[in-house]
Amino acid sequence: MTMPWADLPCYLNGHLGRLGDARVPVMDRGFLFGDGVYEAIPVYGRRLFRVDDHLDRLGRSLKALRIEDPYEREAWLDLLRSLVAHLPEVEDQSIYLQVTRGVAARGHAMPKDLEPTVLAYTQPMHALTPEQRHQGLSCVTARDFRWQRGDIKSISLLGNVLARQVAADQGADETLLIRDGCLTEGSSSNVWIVRDGALLTPPPGEALLEGVRVRLLQELCEELGIACNLRPIAETELPTADEILLTSASKEVAPVTRLDREPVGHGALRGKPGPVYAKLYEAYQRAKRLQSL
Ligand code: PMP
């Protein structure tokens, strides 16, 4: 379902309106400095998925920026649920929420006692198509030249924008980022590889964002009896991986079947989505039904 973005419902500083009518002053520090944080929360059957994990991470990002969380948990939940109800026809949605430090005279140091600017809107979810899932995604690798605090979900996304464009320029879907010879993450996703039946992803730390789906996939692996290890992944392990997967709120769990133009995997499964992906995808669909609140 496509809907003009201007007609989407949004809350700006507690006021409900149309996204196309929402305005913030040009002196907002989000506009001047990218001084803010965000979350993207999936909604299935009009119920929020893993919302506590998203709001916990929002709290961590705000704390890192020394911005006070503008709402208590229950107030966040009320606001998000009310937003979902304002797209009544749409079962699966994606909520974008952003908190910036607020409006002040320009100066790098943090002004005291600002009122944070809070924006939240919802839109129909843009899920991967069955065709994309069948074919798998294509990725390219590039040097991770972003700042060193990838754990903060900052709205300053220029590094991620430039990284994604490396893929876009080659007609690929996502860019896998390499720092000091090791995989960090994708431009807007976490990256996993399968080796000898075990699922691997780099451990959370300052270099990358701890995706909400990192813990979820660990739980699903536990349930399915798949070994799952968080350990550094050398760049050289990517071309020889049995499978490569991406996770994010919008991609859920997705198979990567081409890396730097070469097919991923071995034997009959070369260039095709693999069995670990298939099991995780099925388990993910179950989790969506069971864990949405
Ligand atoms: N890393 C980056 C840089 C991202 O932008 C995202 C998407 N928010 C992720 C990882 C995956 O996080 P999540 O599973 O919470 O969507």
Residues whose N, C-alpha, C, O or C-beta is under 5 A from the ligand:
A	BS01	PMP	E185 G186 S187 S188 S189 N190 L209 E210 G211 V212 R213 T247 S248 A249
